[in-house]
Amino acid sequence: MVKHDLRILIIDDEPRARSFIRKLLINDPSVEIAGECANGYEAIRAIKTVRPDLIFLDVQMAELDGFAVLEQLQPEEVPAVIFVTAYDQYALRAFETHALDYLLKPFDQERFSRTLQHAKLRISEQKNTQQGTIAQLLANESRRSAYLKRITVKRNGRMLLLRAQDIEWIEAEDNYVLLHSGKDSYILRQTLSNLEGRLDPESFIRVHRSAIVNIEALKEVQPGFSGAYGLELNSGAKLRLSRGYREKFFQKFGYPH
């Protein structure tokens, strides 16, 4: 089964115009002619059903012109557009709709080929960008799912599952850490650096070589002398934002003016 790069819809109320564009496309193995439409209403139905990558769209059509067709579609339904018309006065409005090109009738094979090649390149770039974005989102989601959601801690001989989001801040104590949650603190045999790598960086931030803070627990940044900063948490706890972590902190929350 042949895999085509582009699905194309031809929309024009003149049969000869549709036939001419079809003839120019028919021998291109990278495209699939997904259909033809003779008016704007057919075009809207076909675009919603066929979901073409590219449409050749006549401007002037009875009842519903090319611009009105696009206005009837949701933004996510609008494919790449090349306007086709015998009138040059619509060019500015066409490009305001972000059309890829504007073919003025009559045009020849050379002009059409240049336009189609440009469209292929633009659409390919857009697809690659979208695929890259989706891949990045999936990768981020995969990483987030690997972060600790709950941490097992001991309290009076019992094993408790402490939710990571309930931890206000984490304090280093040699090869141990103290997890501060509300009025309670829990000791965990683990280094701060090791635990930091298992916490979601969207939720926790290192503010000192011996302290990590839950971003949601931050209440206030307090300027001190000589460029020093203190942090106050919702519980009233006060920590120091050390120089080594200051740059990353303000990149995330914005620099003070």
N, C-alpha and C positions, 0 to 999 in steps of 0.2 A: 504493500500500500504506500503510495507516494505521500510524503509529508510536505505540505506547502508552508512557506514562511508567512504568507499573508492571505487572509480571507478578505475578498474585495466585493463591495456592493456597488452597482452602477445605478444611479438615480437620475433620470431625465425624462421629461414628458414627450420627447421626440424620439420615435423608434430608430430613426437613422443615426441619431447621436449616440444612442445606447449601442447600436450595432457597430459603430465606428470604434468606440472605446473597447468593446469586446474583441474586435478584430486585432487591436493593438496589444491586447493582453493575452490572447489565446495561446500563443506559442511560448509564453514565459513559464517555465516549469516551477518557478518559486512562488507563483500566485495561484489561488483558487478563486474563480468567479462564483461567489456564493449566491448570487441572484441579481435580478434587475427589477427596478420599480418605476412605474410610469407616473406616479404622483406622490405628493407629500405624505398622504395618509398611509399609502402602501409602504413608504419608506420608514415611517415610524414603527409600524408593525414589524417590518423585516429587521430593522436594527435591533429591536428588543428581542427578537427571536433568534436571529442568525448570529448576533454579536460579532460583526465584522471588525477586522483590524483597521480597515481603510475604506472610505466611501468617496466615490466621484459624484459630486452633488451639484446638480443644476441650480442656478439661482432663481430664475424666473420660471415658475410652474403655476398652473391654474389652481385656484382655491388655497393652496398652501405652498409658499415659496421655500427655498432652501434654508433661509434664516429662521423661518417659523418652524421648520422641522427640528432644527437644533434646539430651539427654545422649548419644544414639547418634551425633550428628553431630560432625564436626571443627569447631573454632571458625570457620574460614573458610567453612564450608558453611552456617552458621546465618543465615537471612534475618531481616529485621525481623519481629517477632512481635506480634500482637494476640491475647490469650487471650479465649476465649468460653466462658462456663460459667454454670450456674444456681446455683453455690455461691460465696458471697463469702469463705469461709475460705481460699481459695487466693491471694487478692490479694497479700499480702505476699510470698509465695514467687514469684509471677509477676513482680513488679517487681524481685526479687533477680536474676532471669534477664535483666534489662534489657529487659523487654517494653515496647513503646510504649504499650500501653493494656490495659485489662481490661474487657471488655464483659460485663455481668451480664444474663443472660436473665431476663425478656423485655426487649428494648430496642426502641426505635422508630426511624423513619427519621432523625429529628433527631439523636438520640444517635449513631447509626451514622455520619451524615455528618460530625459534628464529629470523631469518632475517625479517619475516613478522611482528612479534611483535615489533621489533625495528623500522621498517618503520612506523607502525601505531602510535607509540609514537611520533616520530619525526614530522610526518605530522600533528598530532593533536596539537602539540606545536606550529608549524608554523601557523596553522589556527587560534589558539587562539590569537597569537601575532598580526596577521593581523587584526582580528576582534577588538582587543583592540585598535589598532592604528586607525582604521576607526572610532570606537566609540569616541575616543578622538578628532579626527579631526572634527567630526560632532558636538561634544559638544563645541569645540572651536569656530566653525562657528556659532553655535547657540548663544553663548555668544557675539560674535562680532556683530551679527545682532541686539542685544539688546542695543548696545552702541549708544550714540547720534551721528547722522550723521549731524544734523543741530540743531541750538539753536535759539530760538525765542528771539529777543532783541528789545528794543524800541529806536527809534531815531527820534526826532522832531515830535512826535505824530504818527509816523508810526511804524508798526510791521515788522521787517526784519527777514528773515531766514538766519542766519549766518552759513556757512558751518564750521563744526568742523575742517576740515583740513586747513582752512584759518586762524585759530587762532594761533598766534605765541607763546604767553605765557599768563598765567592767574595769576592775582595778587589778594591776599586776602585784603579786606577792611572791617574789622569787620564782620558783617553778610551779606556782599555783596562781589561780585568779579568783577574785571575789566578784560574784555576780550580784549586783545591787538591784533589787526589785521591790519597789514600795518601801516598807519598813524592814524588809527581810534582806539578808545577805546569804549567799550560798558559796561554799568553797569548792573549787574544781581543780583537780590535779592536771594541769595543762598550762603551757606557756601562753602568754598574751598573743604573740605573733602567730602561733599555730592556730589559735581560736579565731583570730582576725581573718585568716584565709578561708574559714568555714562560715563566715557571716556575710549576709547580703550587703554589699557596699552601698546599695540604695537605701539601706536602713541604718547602717552603723558607720561611724567615721572615727578614725584614730585622731586624738587631739593632743596626745602626749605619749612619750615612750612607755608610760605605765598606765595609760587610760584610753578606753574606747567608749564612745557615747552613742546611745540610740538617738538618731536625728529627731524623732518625735518628742524626745524628752527635753530638748534644748529650749530654753525660755529666753535667754538674754545673753548678748555678748557685751562685755564691759571693758572699755578701753582703760589701760593703766599708763604708767610712766614708761618712757623710752620705747614706745611701740608695743608694749606688752598688752595682752588681752586675757581677761578672765571669762569664764562661762558659768552661768547660773542655770540649773536644771529646774524642771517643774516641781521637784520635791524640795527645792531649796538648797540642794548640794551645790558646792562651788568648786570648780576645777580650773586648772590653768591651761590655756592654749599655748603650747610651746612653739618656739620659733621654727623648729624643723617641720611642723605640721601645719603651719599657718597658711602657706601658699595654697595647699590642697583644700584647706577648709574654706578659704575665701573664693576659690574657684567655684566651689559648689554653691555657696550662699551669697556671693556678690561681695565686691570689695567695699569697705567703708569709705565715705566721702568726708 
